[in-house]
Amino acid sequence: MKRRSPLFPLALDAVLTALSLAALYLSAVIPTGRWGTAAVAGLFPMAAVISLGVGDGLKVWGATGLVGALILPDKLNAVLYLLLFGLYPVVKSLLERRGPRSRWVCLLVKLCWFNAVAAVLVLVFRGLFLPVLPEALAERLYLVFLLGSAVFVGYDAGLSGLAALYARRVDRALDREGL
């Protein structure tokens, strides 16, 4: 199927949604590394953004999040995907393309977005989120935000590297092979 084919976006969205859903389901059933595996599920909306655009990234995120919320045995992973790991690659793309020109200001906006999402997770989904935290962190929520922000900066940098690798290797191969 050629990239110029009108079916290419639909087929790629379907494949990326299936892969994202498989990773998200795996995050709900494996005993360790659940949040990391949920973060891996967020790589597929990023691939859709790079190959097809922001609209397709939102389609992959929405379809995966909706089906994941319905079938996952661990609803926390679905919530994390919907609010953070699946949506952030799309938000990141928009911020880096149309956002502030300064890298530092862009990073500050991303940190504000992350902390807003973390606040929703802690305040709205308290029953799902707080039981998985160590007791020392559950009592000191400011540490959740500080440590979470530090981890988020690393996640953002890693996501940028993986996006560049995908664009250089996979997306270029899709063009070269005429898929």
C-alpha angles and dihedrals in degrees: 000000000000120000088238090059114107088230095058096083092046093048094046092046090051094049093046091047091051092049092046091049091049091053091045092050090048088053089058097051106036116092098226137026094034097149092044091052090048087053089053088057087061092062092075097061085049089055090051091051092051096044102036111007142262095300092059091046088056091049092053091046093048097046093046093045094048096047091040092053089053101046108025116105090209108057093188090071091052090050092047090050094047096046103031126001099040098038099040097072089058093046090047091053092050093047094048094046102039105011132089116326093223113085090215094052090047090051090049091052090049090050090050089051092049093049091049089053091046090051090052090049093050099040104034101030096036093136092055100037108039099053090063093054122090111257093248091058095042089059094046106045093172086069090055089057095043096046091039091053092051092050090045092057089055091046090051092051092047091048090052091053093048091048091053091048092050092048092047099044114020104028091044090050090052088055094043095049092046092237 
